[in-house]
């Protein structure tokens, strides 16, 4: 699906996307491949060639917490599934708006200084691919937003994105995605949340048993086991870079593509199931309400009684 952020109307017009496409219409794979492979936008405009080591695009991956994927796949009715899908889409849109505002730049040569100046682009155009499974076949709602590295400047010229800005702001965009997802799911379904992981900005649903999450996280367990056996892990927990290395070293092919209904039938028949902890849910709700309560109370102390002295009027003369 097409994704436009920033001044979406201008960005779409500069690349000749229709209003339907700008609003999330289906992207033609041939058009997308030409943009990524050759730097030619949907309107036929082309930028500089990529060269042998050129960056063709950026893969921004937005992953729902495992517990959210499990509730959607194993317990959610049609209403809950729709609410989770809508929250996921809204969270991606918020994250992409942040990236368009803080990383939507190109660099242009300044003939006076000899340096390259940052120039803001009207917006960003990308292509979103929603996936439902991990590489081990477990429920894993996530979306890859591919942003081609030839974006339109205000005059329609296609230029490369400033990669430094994209890499610097990608993590913040991920945190915004997670926070927006939590807000939307609390509003629509009343979900409560466990504490937020400060390193990722992610939080699991309060009330979903931790052992259940682990049981359905075979790919995550596989990566940690590989890192522990092949890398020097500090305090028993691999770093993000070590997990990335493990992912590349153990990357299996994706399971055969199945329809969503077939995936649900397969998962709901799995013995791992979905175990809920009502007490943990109630505890998280109480903690949230307590955190929102006033931390201090204004006390009205009784005024001290004092004797007032009346000024006597001067005696008549």
C-alpha positions as CSV (number, residue, x, y, z in Angstrom):
1,X,0.0,0.0,0.0
2,X,1.2,3.5,-0.7
3,X,2.1,5.7,2.3
4,X,2.5,9.5,2.2
5,X,3.7,11.6,5.0
6,X,4.4,15.3,5.6
7,X,2.7,17.4,2.9
8,X,1.1,14.3,1.5
9,X,-0.9,16.0,-1.2
10,X,2.2,17.8,-2.6
11,X,4.4,14.8,-2.3
12,X,1.9,12.6,-4.1
13,X,1.3,15.2,-6.8
14,X,5.1,15.5,-7.5
15,X,5.3,11.8,-8.1
16,X,1.9,11.6,-9.8
17,X,0.1,9.4,-7.4
18,X,-3.7,9.6,-7.5
19,X,-5.9,10.7,-4.6
20,X,-6.8,7.0,-4.1
21,X,-3.2,6.0,-4.0
22,X,-2.3,8.9,-1.6
23,X,-4.9,7.7,0.8
24,X,-3.4,4.2,1.0
25,X,-4.2,2.6,-2.4
26,X,-2.6,-0.6,-3.6
27,X,0.9,-0.1,-5.1
28,X,1.7,-1.6,-8.4
29,X,4.7,-4.0,-7.9
30,X,6.2,-3.1,-11.3
31,X,6.1,0.6,-10.5
32,X,7.6,0.0,-7.0
33,X,10.4,-2.2,-8.4
34,X,11.3,0.5,-11.0
35,X,11.5,3.2,-8.3
36,X,13.7,1.1,-6.1
37,X,15.9,-0.5,-8.7
38,X,16.3,2.4,-11.1
39,X,15.3,5.5,-9.2
40,X,12.4,6.2,-11.5
41,X,9.3,7.6,-9.7
42,X,5.7,6.7,-10.8
43,X,5.6,9.8,-13.0
44,X,8.6,8.6,-15.0
45,X,11.0,11.2,-13.5
46,X,14.4,9.8,-12.6
47,X,17.3,10.9,-10.4
48,X,21.0,10.2,-10.5
49,X,22.0,6.6,-10.9
50,X,22.7,4.6,-7.8
51,X,26.2,3.3,-8.7
52,X,27.6,0.1,-7.4
53,X,27.2,0.8,-3.7
54,X,24.3,3.2,-3.8
55,X,21.5,2.9,-1.3
56,X,18.2,2.1,-3.1
57,X,15.9,2.6,-0.2
58,X,15.3,2.4,3.6
59,X,13.3,-0.4,5.3
60,X,11.5,1.0,8.3
61,X,9.9,-1.9,10.2
62,X,7.1,-1.3,12.8
63,X,6.4,-4.3,15.0
64,X,3.4,-4.7,17.3
65,X,4.3,-6.3,20.7
66,X,4.0,-10.1,20.7
67,X,1.0,-10.0,23.1
68,X,-0.9,-7.7,20.8
69,X,-0.3,-10.1,17.9
70,X,-1.4,-13.0,20.0
71,X,-4.7,-11.4,21.2
72,X,-5.5,-10.5,17.6
73,X,-4.7,-14.0,16.2
74,X,-6.0,-16.2,19.0
75,X,-8.7,-14.4,20.9
76,X,-9.8,-11.4,18.9
77,X,-13.3,-11.3,17.4
78,X,-14.0,-9.3,14.3
79,X,-14.3,-6.0,16.3
80,X,-11.1,-6.5,18.2
81,X,-9.2,-7.6,15.1
82,X,-10.4,-4.4,13.3
83,X,-9.5,-2.2,16.3
84,X,-6.0,-3.6,16.5
85,X,-5.4,-3.3,12.7
86,X,-6.6,0.3,12.8
87,X,-4.4,1.1,15.8
88,X,-1.4,-0.4,14.0
89,X,-2.1,1.7,10.9
90,X,-2.6,4.9,12.9
91,X,0.6,4.3,14.8
92,X,2.6,3.9,11.6
93,X,1.1,7.1,10.2
94,X,2.2,9.0,13.4
95,X,5.7,7.6,13.1
96,X,6.0,8.4,9.5
97,X,4.8,12.0,10.1
98,X,7.6,12.3,12.6
99,X,10.1,11.1,10.1
100,X,8.9,13.4,7.4
101,X,9.3,16.3,9.8
102,X,12.7,15.4,11.3
103,X,14.3,13.3,8.6
104,X,12.7,14.4,5.4
105,X,15.8,16.2,4.1
106,X,18.1,16.0,1.2
107,X,21.6,17.6,0.9
108,X,22.3,20.1,-1.9
109,X,25.7,21.5,-2.8
110,X,26.2,25.2,-1.7
111,X,28.5,26.9,-4.3
112,X,29.3,29.7,-1.9
113,X,30.5,27.6,1.0
114,X,31.5,24.4,-0.8
115,X,29.4,22.4,1.8
116,X,26.2,20.5,1.4
117,X,23.2,22.2,2.9
118,X,20.1,20.3,4.3
119,X,17.0,21.1,2.3
120,X,13.6,20.0,3.5
121,X,11.5,17.9,1.2
122,X,7.7,18.5,0.9
123,X,7.0,15.0,2.2
124,X,8.0,11.3,2.0
125,X,6.4,8.6,-0.2
126,X,6.8,5.0,0.7
127,X,5.3,1.5,0.3
128,X,3.9,-0.4,3.2
129,X,4.0,-4.2,3.3
130,X,2.0,-5.7,6.2
131,X,3.1,-9.2,7.4
132,X,1.4,-11.4,9.9
133,X,4.0,-14.0,10.8
134,X,7.5,-14.4,12.1
135,X,10.0,-16.5,10.2
136,X,9.1,-19.4,12.5
137,X,5.4,-19.0,11.6
138,X,4.2,-17.5,14.9
139,X,1.8,-14.6,15.0
140,X,3.8,-11.4,14.5
141,X,2.0,-8.3,13.2
142,X,4.5,-6.0,11.6
143,X,4.8,-3.7,8.6
144,X,7.8,-2.9,6.5
145,X,7.6,0.7,5.1
146,X,10.1,0.9,2.2
147,X,11.1,4.5,1.4
148,X,12.8,4.8,-2.0
149,X,16.0,6.8,-1.9
150,X,14.9,9.1,-4.7
151,X,12.3,11.5,-3.3
152,X,10.9,14.6,-4.9
153,X,12.1,18.1,-4.0
154,X,9.6,21.0,-4.2
155,X,10.5,21.6,-7.8
156,X,9.9,17.9,-8.7
157,X,13.6,17.0,-9.0
158,X,14.3,13.5,-7.5
159,X,17.1,13.6,-5.0
160,X,18.5,11.2,-2.4
161,X,17.4,11.3,1.2
162,X,19.9,12.4,3.9
163,X,20.7,8.9,5.3
164,X,22.2,10.3,8.5
165,X,18.9,12.0,9.4
166,X,17.0,8.8,8.7
167,X,19.2,6.7,10.8
168,X,19.3,9.2,13.7
169,X,15.5,9.5,13.8
170,X,14.5,5.9,13.1
171,X,14.5,4.8,16.7
172,X,12.5,7.8,17.9
173,X,9.9,7.0,15.2
174,X,9.7,3.4,16.5
175,X,9.1,4.7,20.0
176,X,6.3,7.0,18.7
177,X,4.8,4.0,16.9
178,X,4.7,2.0,20.2
179,X,3.3,4.9,22.3
180,X,0.6,5.6,19.7
181,X,-0.4,2.0,19.5
182,X,-0.8,1.9,23.3
183,X,-2.9,5.0,23.3
184,X,-5.2,3.8,20.5
185,X,-5.7,0.3,22.0
186,X,-6.4,1.7,25.4
187,X,-9.0,4.0,24.0
188,X,-10.7,1.5,21.7
189,X,-10.4,-1.8,23.7
190,X,-9.5,-0.7,27.2
191,X,-6.2,-2.5,27.1
192,X,-3.8,-2.0,30.0
193,X,0.0,-2.2,29.7
194,X,3.0,-3.7,31.5
195,X,6.0,-1.4,32.1
196,X,7.7,0.1,29.0
197,X,11.1,-1.2,28.0
198,X,13.2,1.9,28.0
199,X,15.6,0.5,25.4
200,X,12.9,-0.1,22.8
201,X,9.9,1.9,23.9
202,X,7.7,-1.3,23.7
203,X,5.4,-2.7,26.3
204,X,3.4,-5.9,26.4
205,X,-0.2,-6.2,27.3
206,X,-0.9,-6.5,31.0
207,X,-2.7,-9.7,31.6
208,X,-1.1,-11.9,28.9
209,X,0.9,-14.5,30.7
210,X,4.7,-14.1,30.2
211,X,5.3,-17.8,29.6
212,X,2.7,-17.6,26.8
213,X,4.6,-14.8,25.1
214,X,7.8,-16.8,25.4
215,X,6.2,-19.9,24.0
216,X,5.0,-18.0,20.9
217,X,8.4,-16.2,20.4
218,X,10.3,-19.1,18.9
219,X,12.3,-16.8,16.6
220,X,13.3,-14.5,19.4
221,X,14.4,-17.5,21.5
222,X,16.3,-18.9,18.5
223,X,18.3,-15.6,18.1
224,X,19.2,-15.5,21.8
225,X,20.3,-19.1,21.9
226,X,22.5,-18.6,18.9
227,X,24.0,-15.4,20.3
228,X,24.7,-17.2,23.6
229,X,26.5,-20.0,21.9
230,X,28.5,-18.0,19.3
231,X,29.1,-14.5,20.8
232,X,30.4,-13.0,24.0
233,X,27.2,-12.1,25.8
234,X,27.4,-9.8,28.8
235,X,25.1,-10.6,31.8
236,X,23.3,-13.3,29.8
237,X,21.5,-10.8,27.5
238,X,22.7,-10.1,23.9
239,X,22.9,-6.6,22.6
240,X,20.9,-5.2,19.7
241,X,23.9,-5.5,17.4
242,X,24.5,-9.2,18.5
243,X,20.8,-10.0,17.9
244,X,21.1,-8.4,14.4
245,X,24.2,-10.6,13.7
246,X,22.2,-13.7,15.0
247,X,19.3,-12.8,12.7
248,X,21.5,-12.7,9.6
249,X,23.3,-15.9,10.6
250,X,20.1,-17.9,11.2
251,X,17.7,-16.4,8.7
252,X,15.3,-19.1,7.6
253,X,13.0,-18.8,4.6
254,X,9.6,-17.5,5.3
255,X,6.8,-20.0,5.7
256,X,4.4,-20.7,2.8
257,X,2.0,-17.8,2.5
258,X,-1.5,-18.6,3.8
259,X,-4.7,-16.6,4.0
260,X,-5.5,-14.9,7.3
261,X,-8.3,-17.3,8.1
262,X,-6.1,-20.3,7.5
263,X,-3.4,-18.9,9.7
264,X,-6.0,-18.3,12.5
265,X,-7.3,-21.9,12.3
266,X,-3.7,-23.2,12.5
267,X,-2.8,-21.0,15.5
268,X,-6.0,-21.5,17.4
269,X,-5.5,-25.3,17.2
270,X,-2.0,-25.0,18.6
271,X,-1.5,-26.4,22.1
272,X,0.4,-23.4,23.3
273,X,-2.8,-21.4,23.5
274,X,-3.2,-18.0,25.1
275,X,-3.2,-17.8,28.9
276,X,-4.5,-14.7,30.6
277,X,-3.7,-13.3,34.0
278,X,-6.7,-11.2,35.3
279,X,-4.8,-10.2,38.4
280,X,-2.0,-8.7,36.4
281,X,-4.5,-6.8,34.3
282,X,-6.3,-5.3,37.4
283,X,-2.9,-4.5,39.0
284,X,-1.8,-2.5,35.9
285,X,-5.2,-0.7,35.8
286,X,-4.9,0.3,39.4
287,X,-1.3,1.5,38.9
288,X,-2.3,3.6,35.9
289,X,-5.2,5.2,37.9
290,X,-2.9,5.9,40.9
291,X,-0.3,7.5,38.6
292,X,-3.0,9.9,37.3
293,X,-4.2,10.8,40.7
294,X,-3.0,14.1,42.2
295,X,0.3,13.7,44.0
296,X,-0.3,16.4,46.5
297,X,-3.4,17.7,48.2
298,X,-4.0,21.4,49.1
299,X,-4.8,21.6,52.8
300,X,-6.9,24.5,54.1
301,X,-5.5,25.3,57.5
302,X,-7.7,27.2,60.0
303,X,-6.8,30.8,60.3
304,X,-5.3,31.8,63.6
305,X,-7.7,33.8,65.7
306,X,-6.3,37.2,66.7
307,X,-7.7,39.9,68.7
308,X,-8.4,43.0,66.7
309,X,-7.8,46.3,68.3
310,X,-10.3,49.0,67.6
311,X,-8.9,52.4,67.0
312,X,-10.9,54.7,69.2
313,X,-12.3,57.7,67.6
314,X,-10.8,60.9,69.0
315,X,-12.8,62.5,71.7
316,X,-15.0,65.3,70.6
317,X,-13.6,68.7,71.3
